Structure formats: C-alpha cells, structure tokens
Amino acid sequence: MNANGWLRGFRHSSPYINAHRGRTLVLTLPGDAISQQNFINIVHDIALLSSLGVRLVVAFGARSQIQQRLQDAGLESTFARGLRITTEQQLPLVMEAIGGLRAYIESQLSMGLISSPMHNARIRVCSGNYVTAKPVGVLDGVDFGYTGKVRRVDVSGIEKLLDQGQIVLLPPMGFSPTGDIFNLSYEDVGSQVAAALRAEKLMMFIDAQGLLAAEGTLVRELSAAQAADQLSAGQVTGHDAELLKAACDACVKGVRRAHIISYLDDGALLKELFTRDGSGTLVSGDTYEQIRAARVEDVGGITNLIYPLEEQGILVRRSPEMLETEIGHFVVAERDGTIVGCAALYPYGQDDAGELSCFAVDPNYRRAGRGDELLAMIEQQARAQGFQRLFVLTTQTEHWFRERDFKAMPVQSLPESRLAVYNTQRNSKVFCKAL
C-alpha cells in the first residue's frame, strides 16, 4: 500500500474505532490457531484493540494439544456427540495441556520487544475461576466423565477486570462448587460468556475464511433465524455446526453480532471490525428486532409511522392503497411486533441507479442506529440488483445523508424518468452515493 492509501485507510477507520471503544468483545481461539505461524499477528491485533480501548475477553481451546498429550501418554481418546469423553485418568493430562497453553498465550501477550508492535503495550492479562461448570453427565447411556458445560459466569468479577483495562483469558475449563474440574468446549465458554456480559460482538476464529456454502463460496451474512434453519436442516455439519450453534446461542441471548473469521488470514480480525465489507461470516441477532422485507400486513404500521412526517411536509403523502401496491419495494425495522422504521428502494435500471425513498424511523429509536441499519439493508439490495449509485431526495435531512457519504448533486443528474416527475414546488435537494 502506498503512503496515500495507508493514510486514507487509517482516516476512514476512525468511525469504527469510535464505535468499538469501551465495548466488550469476546474472542474464541481454537488450539489449532495457536500453533499457526499467523498466531503472532493475531496477538499483535489483540494488543492493538486493547490500546484502542476495546474491552477484551479471550476464550481459547486446546483440543489438538490435549489430543497430543494423551497420545504421548499412550491413552486413547473417545468422542460422542462431538465431545471428548474425559476420564478420571485423563483429567490430569487435560489440565496439563490447557495449563501449558495458557502460559504460552500469556507469554505472547507479554512481549515488548522494541522491534515489534507490542513495544510499550504493557498488556495485563488475567485468568481465574470465572466460569462455574457442571458435568455433561450421561447421555444415551454414555458417561462423559469430567467433560462439562458452562453453568454460570462470574459477570461482576470479569467486569471489574475489564474496567481496569485487563484482558481476561478464559481456558476451556470450569470449576464446580464441589471442587471438581471439568473439561469444557471453548465454543460454549465463548458463547455463554459473551451472552452473560451482553458483549457487543463475539468473534470466532476458524481455519476457513468463514462459513462456506455447498459450492465453496463464502457466506457473508446470516440472521440468527436463518442460521437456526440451516442447522435444523443439517445443511451445516461438523465443527462449522458447533461454531454456528454457539453464534446463534449468543445472538439469541442478547449479543448483537457474532463473526466467524479465519485464523490463517493475516489481519482478519481488524478487517472484520474496521472495514465495511469485513472478511468473514456475520451472524446477526434478530430475536425481537429485525430488519426485513415488508409484507402487505405491514401497511397499517407503515402508515402510522409516516403519517406525522407527511403532516410536517417531510415525506410525500402515500395512501394505504399506494403503499399496498408498492410494498414490494419496502423494508421495515420491526421491534417486538411494531414497525419502528421503514425505507423503500425504487429501481431505475436503465441508469444503474436506485432511489431511496419513504425513509422514516420512529423518534424514540432514532438514536439507536435503526436508520443506519435500514440504510445498510437498502444499500445491500441496491448492490444485489447491480446498481452503481443510490440517490435520495430530501428537504430537511440533508446533513444526515451527507454524514453517510451522500454527495449533493444537481437535480438534472436524476434519471430521466425520475426527473420527469420531479416536484418543483417541494424543491427537494438531491444527494447521491456511489455503491
């Protein structure tokens, strides 16, 4: 990258830096990731996020290390339902493998060589008994021994450490009130901790670029509902299914976004957080709130939403009959069964352009990002239809659109068919965004 390209990229990352400062992110790292050459770059990126004020929890796995330790001891591993059966004989070796890996991760996060990005980072890392576990028990007649699952998370204890600027490192182990130790799934630890902390994001590392479709293409985005449907239909299997289930569980319990990214791709974490397109698969929560295509039964809710704006002259009047006819152009933001936002995309294919129209958000939700989410959905649809630009006509909200990279354009730049019906009495300003 040349100097100007670096400078432009750094400047354009500032909105993302501001958005993530002070927010809690939970990262999950499989044991395989820690043995890769790119792991040191992940460590550097973790240090960078910490220096930018991001609150970080790192849950790591140790399956490959445990497997190697058991093999070295001449012990056989047994699995059921995708989980290792941990016997009493194996437990000390499991603890040994996890403890060694934890010490290694702490050592890498403690580096401060003058020639490395960690110079003067002075990262404080803390680990402890913040996860209470319970045994998996006996399933289908199989006793899983000392394999467990998360029972409870010490939220206040972790929050105090995060408030002090520490990175919280969580091993795939949990402890019971009876003093027992259990071998846990790191995906379960990451998902449950993210949900308990109400983390902004759950970042899950995998060996692929993200989740891949049957034809091998990257799945860019899934809602939690779509992900659950794919899991139920058996369309996702193996370790991908474990990751996707953990992502869904976190989103259902209040985590806004879960991201599945590659631990082999240098900078995947930063690209996912600080660029518009990201690098992996995004799973978004939609249990009680969602952005979706509008349906005919939404006409009443849209009418109620836009009526006050029509009365103020901000929006052009639309009758319920017109809305019903044009409902296929609309998307809505729905919260707990109520329409709190809407927007429409009208195509002008001959000009490779789309018009953003009837854009409205309930006043009670305008500071919660619904407008940006609606705009993102419209932009996604416009790109999918092959449009090169998106334009909007406005009389009172020009600054909102200018802040989102829309540029003022002369009225004459409108597509010919749209210019023909331009209302000169409203004297709307035209803004356009390149896609």
Secondary structure, 3 states (H helix, E strand, C coil): CCHHHHHHHHHHCHHHHHHHCCCEEEEEECHHHHCCCCHHHHHHHHHHHHHCCCEEEEEECCHHHHHHHHHHCCCCCCEECCEECECCCCHHHHHHHHHHHHHHHHHHHCCCCCCCCCCCCCCCEECCCCEEEEECCEECCEECECEEEEEEECHHHHHHHHHCCCEEEECCEEECCCCCEEECCHHHHHHHHHHHHCCCEEEEEECCCCCECCCCCECCEEEHHHHHHHHHCCCCCHHHHHHHHHHHHHHHCCCCEEEEEECCCCCHHHHHHHCCCCCCEEEECCCCEEEEECCHHHHHHHHHHHHHHHHCCCCCCCCHHHHHHHHHHEEEEEECCEEEEEEEEEEEHHHCEEEEEEEEECHHHCCCCHHHHHHHHHHHHHHHCCCCEEEEEECCCHHHHHCCCCEEECHHHCCHHHHCCCCCCCCCEEEEEEC
